[in-house]
Amino acid sequence: MQPNNIFALKLFREVNRQEGNKNIVLSPLSVSFALGVTVNGAAGATRDSILRTLELNGFSLNQINESYQKLMNYILQADSKVQFELANSIWYYIKFPFKQSFFDLCKLYYNSLVSGLDFEDPKAPDIINDWVNKSTKGKIKEIIKEISGSMDMYLINAIYFKGNWVYMFDLSKTKKDIFYLLDGTTKMCDMMNQKVFVPFYSSQKFQAVDLPYGDKNFSMTIFLPADIDDFINELTDQNYRNWLTEFGEDSVGIIMPKLKVEYDITLDTALQNLGMGLAFDCLFADFSSMSYIGVLCIGKVKHKTYLSVDQQGTEASAASAVEIIRDSYGPEQKIIKLNRPFVFVIRERKTGEILFIGKIVEPDM
């Protein structure tokens, strides 16, 4: 889906702005699926803010769910020579009354595993982490450390990818060489090299090459810019699509380092900066499509990735966890949010005499 790419690139730009000179490995697809499941539990302005962040505003919820379902079904079987797995799960506090209709939607469109757990049980985190570990082939062993008392639900997406290069690098040609760091220093690393006929593009701003996997339905597109921050700032969906049209087949010498990166980030700030702040605000967030009882909001969006690139190909995995919490303003502070039908009594306190009693099901201003 093109909206997914627009979201992917703006998320990457935002994370890069925050992270500075650090390695970054994101799976925007994983984040998008986790939030796609979550949006089924949101309503009103909260739902709209999530959809705007995902670049899905203007689409009905049914259209969105069907698009995610089609994308999932397609990408899972896009290339028989590439291993790609995608799984969704929902883990909810078994003592909290969530709506079955929400669970049914997630099962229908996202093939979500739905499981109730006693979050007070010390073994609960291990059960969730075990699912993540298995779904990422052991590359991400833990997505949560402990479950707080305000936690009511985890919505988790896990992705695993393993693809062999169409043109593998010769092991004997891997040599130690210098890699230049942004601060001007250098580091020795294992550099792979080969000469192949692949899509290539070169301009004053950057060089780029496209390395295919399997039956060529997946590839790694690599951009080598003159100035990496300037390039990322210009990495919009429109520019990205324009640049890809400029690639032409050519004989290219490729020298690249072997890689192994494990990356961990909490995406709260990035997503709020991209317009999703309402979903994190327990005073105003509306997740009434998920539960009859408030006050629910997103506590954190955790994201972990793993990437390994060697002479044979690439192995990568990701896990994204959206934490749904009840409002936690501390032990001395309470809140009641009258955002559903309620009953009222007007009484005389000394005698207890009721003067008025009523039920409000629809406020009339």
LINVEN-V279747 format. One line per field, one symbol per residue. phi: phi as a letter, one per 20 degrees, with the letter a starting at -180 (. if undefined). A space follows every 10 residues. Layout:
# LINVEN-V279747
phi = ???
This chain:
# LINVEN-V279747
phi = .fgffffgff ffffffffem ecfccddgff ffffffffff eeblffffff fffemdfndf ffffffffff ffffffcfbf edecccccbc dcffedeeef ffffffffed lffdcecefe fgeggfffff ffgffdlmec ebdcebdffe fcacdcdccc cbcegfdfef gfefcfbede efenecbebf debacbdbfb bbbfeadbbc dedlemecbd edddefcfff fffeeefffg fffffefcfb ecedcbffcb cdcbbeegff fffeodggfe dffcfcdffd bfdeddbeeb cebccccccc ferccbbbcc ceedcegceo feddbcdedb gbdccdceff enfeebbacd dbfce
